[in-house]
Amino acid sequence: MDLKQAMKERHTVRRFKNKPLDEETVRLLEERVRENNEKLGTEIRLVCNDDSAFNAALKLFLAKNAVNYFVLTGEDSEKLEENLGYASADLMLYAQTLGLNTWWVGGTYSRRTIEALNPGKKTLGIVVVGYGEVQGSPHRSKKFSDIAAYEGEMPQWFKDGVEAVLLAPTAVNRQAVRISGKGNEVAMSYARGFLGKADLGICRYFFELGAGKENFTFTETTA
Ligand SMILES: Cc1cc2nc3c(=O)[nH]c(=O)nc-3n(C[C@H](O)[C@H](O)[C@H](O)COP(=O)(O)O)c2cc1C
């Protein structure tokens, strides 16, 4: 499975099998984390076999075997949140290509426990990774015309990019993204609000993967 196929198959999964990640899988995930950190200036890391990210009630009702997770953290800067979102999209889809499932958690985790792992840094959330008990299901989605417009005759790459964004995970499934295209230029914005910048980064990644980076340039991305 490649990353494009992974976009279609990825859905949020909150319950995982009691099956540890094997050594080779951990090595591949850590390598991918390192590449993202190098490219984007983030300080994401993978924590394995640790059950302290969720409180007892959540573990009982929602977060079953959610014991492996990427901690989305870094030195605070203007672009950190968008970059963490962008990197998280790559890690989720890469994990999917390895037969894993994921869950982005920005609210319902033990924030203080996780933040204590990264003193002095900004921590946005975690992405749980593991073997899902189920594969999840497609989210309720806005329509193409709700989020995108193109001036003139719409090229195929723009359509593909917007279709990809409609598959992207966003906080509380808000999908508050706007994409406008003209010629080979694309502007993307995301409505302010809870984790809007992270969502913008995720949508930017999905658009690039769907449209093909070689076909367009982003004039601006804002949230
Ligand atoms: C930035 C972000 C934050 C999220 N925070 C939470 C959360 O705190 N708790 C939760 O259960 N799901 C959370 N989610 C998962 C979303 O609810 C989910 O991605 C969305 O409903 C779309 O579903 P899908 O991922 O299956 O496409 C979050 C997702 C994103 C992208």
The ligand as a Gaussian input file, in Angstrom:
#p B3LYP/6-31G(d) Opt

LIG

0 1
 C       -5.990000      17.907000      15.431000
 C       -6.909000      16.766000      15.831000
 C       -7.313000      16.604000      17.156000
 C       -8.130000      15.544000      17.520000
 N       -8.461000      15.377000      18.851000
 C       -9.212000      14.305000      19.222000
 C       -9.515000      14.074000      20.606000
 O       -9.102000      14.819000      21.492000
 N      -10.265000      12.986000      20.919000
 C      -10.733000      12.120000      19.974000
 O      -11.393000      11.139000      20.318000
 N      -10.477000      12.321000      18.639000
 C       -9.728000      13.382000      18.250000
 N       -9.425000      13.570000      16.924000
 C       -9.941000      12.642000      15.907000
 C      -11.058000      13.301000      15.089000
 O      -12.252000      13.304000      15.829000
 C      -11.213000      12.551000      13.749000
 O      -10.035000      12.664000      13.032000
 C      -12.355000      13.117000      12.928000
 O      -13.591000      12.857000      13.544000
 C      -12.372000      12.560000      11.504000
 O      -12.455000      11.160000      11.486000
 P      -11.369000      10.262000      10.741000
 O      -10.052000      10.501000      11.419000
 O      -11.845000       8.869000      10.912000
 O      -11.298000      10.676000       9.307000
 C       -8.599000      14.635000      16.540000
 C       -8.196000      14.807000      15.213000
 C       -7.343000      15.842000      14.845000
 C       -6.889000      15.967000      13.439000

